[in-house]
Amino acid sequence: MTDVRHGRLGRQTARHEVPAIDEAALVAARWADRMLAAAKELDARRWIAYLDPLPDRLRDDAPIALRATANRCRAAYGVKDSVRDVLPESVTEPFLEAVDRLIRELNRATA
């Protein structure tokens, strides 16, 4: 289980036990859906393939697995290859903000 008071997320921690992380992940998932829709609209196949699993992972991953998912989301903003080069700012920037919020909540829970 978890002892959030001491900042530990255990393997068995349910998302409902850490509501701030759950909410941040769900907000990021909604923005990931919008990113995926924008990629499909532009037929950006590379980004469709990259983004496709992210909304479901953001909705379903346990708190302990969300850090890897958030890092994968963040990696879409690479220096040489970035979603910013292909998708509109109206979806890329809110998604990045949502992912950064999720990472901050994960950091708080594990501090």
Kinemage of the C-alpha trace (Angstrom):
@kinemage 1
@onewidth
@group {chain A} dominant
@subgroup {mainchain}
@vectorlist {calphas} color= white
{ca met a 1} P 0.000 0.000 0.000
{ca thr a 2} L 1.095 3.561 0.379
{ca asp a 3} L 2.003 5.948 3.078
{ca val a 4} L 1.533 9.270 1.315
{ca arg a 5} L 2.378 11.134 4.530
{ca his a 6} L 5.943 9.919 4.132
{ca gly a 7} L 5.986 10.471 0.389
{ca arg a 8} L 6.095 6.889 -0.761
{ca leu a 9} L 4.158 5.476 -3.669
{ca gly a 10} L 4.082 1.721 -3.406
{ca arg a 11} L 3.455 -0.757 -6.174
{ca gln a 12} L -0.025 -1.412 -4.799
{ca thr a 13} L -1.057 2.231 -4.452
{ca ala a 14} L -4.411 2.814 -6.124
{ca arg a 15} L -4.924 6.048 -8.001
{ca his a 16} L -7.891 7.035 -5.860
{ca glu a 17} L -5.528 7.045 -2.866
{ca val a 18} L -3.621 9.955 -4.428
{ca pro a 19} L -6.346 12.213 -5.880
{ca ala a 20} L -3.996 15.022 -6.976
{ca ile a 21} L -2.045 12.587 -9.157
{ca asp a 22} L -5.229 11.004 -10.491
{ca glu a 23} L -6.698 14.390 -11.462
{ca ala a 24} L -3.456 15.590 -13.077
{ca ala a 25} L -3.174 12.364 -15.074
{ca leu a 26} L -6.785 12.616 -16.273
{ca val a 27} L -6.285 16.221 -17.396
{ca ala a 28} L -3.139 15.181 -19.271
{ca ala a 29} L -5.080 12.291 -20.851
{ca arg a 30} L -7.723 14.670 -22.180
{ca trp a 31} L -5.005 16.830 -23.747
{ca ala a 32} L -3.318 13.701 -25.124
{ca asp a 33} L -6.620 12.853 -26.840
{ca arg a 34} L -6.611 16.312 -28.430
{ca met a 35} L -2.980 15.918 -29.515
{ca leu a 36} L -3.776 12.567 -31.097
{ca ala a 37} L -6.809 14.018 -32.888
{ca ala a 38} L -4.682 16.876 -34.248
{ca ala a 39} L -2.033 14.423 -35.449
{ca lys a 40} L -4.698 12.372 -37.214
{ca glu a 41} L -6.194 15.481 -38.783
{ca leu a 42} L -2.771 16.406 -40.187
{ca asp a 43} L -1.981 12.765 -41.074
{ca ala a 44} L 1.230 13.004 -39.044
{ca arg a 45} L 1.821 9.251 -38.967
{ca arg a 46} L 4.967 9.353 -36.880
{ca trp a 47} L 3.159 11.316 -34.156
{ca ile a 48} L -0.003 9.236 -34.440
{ca ala a 49} L 2.061 6.135 -33.668
{ca tyr a 50} L 3.890 7.880 -30.831
{ca leu a 51} L 0.837 9.443 -29.207
{ca asp a 52} L -1.639 6.599 -29.697
{ca pro a 53} L -0.964 4.689 -26.445
{ca leu a 54} L -0.529 7.748 -24.237
{ca pro a 55} L -4.160 8.732 -23.454
{ca asp a 56} L -5.036 5.235 -22.221
{ca arg a 57} L -1.809 4.950 -20.237
{ca leu a 58} L -2.452 8.327 -18.608
{ca arg a 59} L -5.966 7.156 -17.675
{ca asp a 60} L -5.098 3.650 -16.537
{ca asp a 61} L -1.524 3.455 -15.243
{ca ala a 62} L -0.968 3.009 -11.535
{ca pro a 63} L 0.742 5.952 -9.833
{ca ile a 64} L 4.051 4.086 -9.746
{ca ala a 65} L 3.952 3.671 -13.566
{ca leu a 66} L 2.807 7.207 -14.341
{ca arg a 67} L 6.323 8.645 -14.098
{ca ala a 68} L 7.470 6.581 -17.092
{ca thr a 69} L 4.354 7.587 -19.012
{ca ala a 70} L 4.859 11.256 -18.153
{ca asn a 71} L 8.492 11.040 -19.241
{ca arg a 72} L 7.411 9.533 -22.554
{ca cys a 73} L 4.939 12.394 -23.005
{ca arg a 74} L 7.659 14.915 -22.203
{ca ala a 75} L 10.045 13.244 -24.671
{ca ala a 76} L 7.733 14.269 -27.534
{ca tyr a 77} L 9.216 17.752 -27.080
{ca gly a 78} L 12.727 16.811 -28.139
{ca val a 79} L 15.346 19.219 -29.402
{ca lys a 80} L 15.720 17.666 -32.839
{ca asp a 81} L 12.294 16.106 -33.228
{ca ser a 82} L 9.362 17.783 -31.533
{ca val a 83} L 5.593 17.694 -31.769
{ca arg a 84} L 5.835 21.485 -31.764
{ca asp a 85} L 7.212 21.262 -35.308
{ca val a 86} L 4.101 19.485 -36.587
{ca leu a 87} L 1.092 20.062 -34.345
{ca pro a 88} L -0.555 23.378 -33.499
{ca glu a 89} L 0.471 25.295 -30.405
{ca ser a 90} L -3.153 25.264 -29.271
{ca val a 91} L -2.731 21.588 -28.314
{ca thr a 92} L 1.011 21.162 -27.760
{ca glu a 93} L 1.420 23.810 -25.066
{ca pro a 94} L -1.596 22.851 -22.895
{ca phe a 95} L -0.532 19.191 -23.117
{ca leu a 96} L 2.993 20.088 -22.003
{ca glu a 97} L 1.611 22.135 -19.101
{ca ala a 98} L -0.639 19.229 -18.066
{ca val a 99} L 2.237 16.745 -18.194
{ca asp a 100} L 4.476 19.084 -16.199
{ca arg a 101} L 1.732 19.411 -13.577
{ca leu a 102} L 1.508 15.616 -13.389
{ca ile a 103} L 5.272 15.382 -12.926
{ca arg a 104} L 5.126 17.993 -10.129
{ca glu a 105} L 2.393 15.990 -8.357
{ca leu a 106} L 4.424 12.801 -8.711
{ca asn a 107} L 7.455 14.595 -7.284
{ca arg a 108} L 5.415 15.837 -4.318
{ca ala a 109} L 4.162 12.344 -3.590
{ca thr a 110} L 7.637 10.852 -3.656
{ca ala a 111} L 9.537 13.654 -1.890
